[in-house]
Amino acid sequence: MDFLDSELCQMGPYLSFLGWFLHEFMAALLQLAAWRQLQLSGPAAQLSPPC
């Protein structure tokens, strides 16, 4: 098990960075989706003249 432990020890920083990156990426996607929804149903949609 020493080999596996050392492998995990070396992978630790990469795994934590990957987890952080995925978390940030998902947060950004959610923010973007919320912003798009706001743009579609917000004041900008009311400013455009109705057809």
N, C-alpha and C positions, 0 to 999 in steps of 0.2 A: 504493500500500500504506500510505501515511501515514494515510489515513482509517481503515483497518481496524486499524492499530496503535493509534491513539488510542481507537478503540471498545473494543478489548481492554483497553487500559490503564484505561479507566473501568469496565469490567465486572469487572476483576480482583478487587477486594474482594468484590463480590457473589458471584462464582463461588467464591471461597475460603470465604466464609461459608456458601454453599449446600452445599459439600462437607462442611464441618465439621458443619452441621446434619444432613445425611443420615447422616453417620457416627454422631453422637450418637443420632439417632433409631433407627437399626438396632441400636446397642448396647443402648438402652433396651428395644427390642422383644425382643431375645434374652434380656436379664435377666428381663423379665416372663415370657417363655415358660418359662425355667428355674425361676422362682419358682413358677409355676402347676404345673409338673411336680412340683416338690418338695411343694407343697401336696397334690396328688392322691395321691402315692405316699409321702409323708413321715409323720411322727408324727401329724399331724392326721387322716390317713386311718385310722390304727390306733386313735385315740382314739374315733372314732365306732363305736357298737356294730354288730356284724354283723346283718343282717336274718335 
